[in-house]
Amino acid sequence: MVLKGPGVIELEHAPDPCPERDEIVLAVSACGVCRTDLQITSGDLEARTLPIVPGHQIVGRVVAIGSGVTGWSLGDRAGAGWLAWTCGVCTYCTRGRENLCPRALFTGWDNDGGFATHARVRADFAFRLPSGFDDLEAAPLLCGGVIGYRSLLRSGIRPGERLGLYGFGASALITMQVARHWGCRVFVATRSLHEQARARAMGAEWTGHYEQAPPEPLDAAITFAPSGDVVVSALRHTARGGTVAINAIHLDRVPTFSYDMLWLERSLVSVANYTRSDAATLLDLARAIPIRTHFETHPLARAAGALERLRKGQVDGSAVIVM
């Protein structure tokens, strides 16, 4: 499925890709659909190159190996995510912050992604996936799971503290399971009554709408909805010294708000991409907890329909493209 321009995504046939020296080629079995895919295909995020194949939660089997690759064998199961390449030599890369590399390349934005039967992946940016997860279950871990884990780190939440989750889609479903595993108390705000019920079934102490105040001030909050209004709601309900982590690559806007809401050492922080260390830790946690993902499936030729369901808020958990 090739993105030609904003809103124009078409099925095409092409030769199977051949790996460069440092790459592997995956026969893709599943690829999760992320809100970032929607923002790129709709034009909310400007495409960096066109045409391009979207998709960055890729699960598949190794079918070709570049001449310089070690550690992978034909038939191995592998996953690939949003981070496609970093330079390895800049200040950010050498200090463990490769997620901020100014030369970084991203899957489905700079490089062709996983809305396809085959995908080329840098071998050192591919992941071994935990046993106990089939391909469909594993796909949502590779962005929603990993970026949710990094959001928890950025929020500074600690065991026993009160965590607010604003929005309860694919990433929040996984993030909540990690937070509960850590012993955090979880409060969920979402407009969807169905998602509120699911959050309570998963152990949320309270659920409500974005504008409603939780029964206690929050020690930290993570916002998943791409709305600046939701960010302000989370900040309004955060205790002194608390942090709101914004899990979004794009917000519609950030509205004006009173400085009194930020005063008393509250913090607003963004969450940008992830490191390979983040991904490895999340995948280990997925096996240990174990994390359970919720998803619906769509055939490759109907990827545009999956994106439209995501835009309308109709997806139950994650949408996963199957080949």
Stockholm file with secondary structure:
# STOCKHOLM 1.0

chainA/1-323         MVLKGPGVIELEHAPDPCPERDEIVLAVSACGVCRTDLQITSGDLEARTLPIVPGHQIVGRVVAIGSGVTGWSLGDRAGAGWLAWTCGVCTYCTRGRENLCPRALFTGWDNDGGFATHARVRADFAFRLPSGFDDLEAAPLLCGGVIGYRSLLRSGIRPGERLGLYGFGASALITMQVARHWGCRVFVATRSLHEQARARAMGAEWTGHYEQAPPEPLDAAITFAPSGDVVVSALRHTARGGTVAINAIHLDRVPTFSYDMLWLERSLVSVANYTRSDAATLLDLARAIPIRTHFETHPLARAAGALERLRKGQVDGSAVIVM
#=GR chainA/1-323 SS CEEEETTEEECCCCCCCCCCTTEEEEEEEEEEECHHHHHHHHTSSCCSSSSBCCCCEEEEEEEEECTTCCSCCTTCEEEECSEEECCSCSHHHHTTCGGGCTTCEEBTTTBCCSSSSEEEEEGGGEECCCTTCCHHHHGGGGTHHHHHHHHHHHHTCCTTSEEEEECCSHHHHHHHHHHHHTTCEEEEECSCHHHHHHHHHTTCSEEECTTSCCSSCEEEEEECSSCHHHHHHHHHTEEEEEEEEECCSCCSCCCCCCGGGTTTTCEEEECCCCCHHHHHHHHHHHHHTTCCCCEEEEEGGGHHHHHHHHHTTCCSSEEEEEC
#=GC SS_cons         CEEEETTEEECCCCCCCCCCTTEEEEEEEEEEECHHHHHHHHTSSCCSSSSBCCCCEEEEEEEEECTTCCSCCTTCEEEECSEEECCSCSHHHHTTCGGGCTTCEEBTTTBCCSSSSEEEEEGGGEECCCTTCCHHHHGGGGTHHHHHHHHHHHHTCCTTSEEEEECCSHHHHHHHHHHHHTTCEEEEECSCHHHHHHHHHTTCSEEECTTSCCSSCEEEEEECSSCHHHHHHHHHTEEEEEEEEECCSCCSCCCCCCGGGTTTTCEEEECCCCCHHHHHHHHHHHHHTTCCCCEEEEEGGGHHHHHHHHHTTCCSSEEEEEC
//
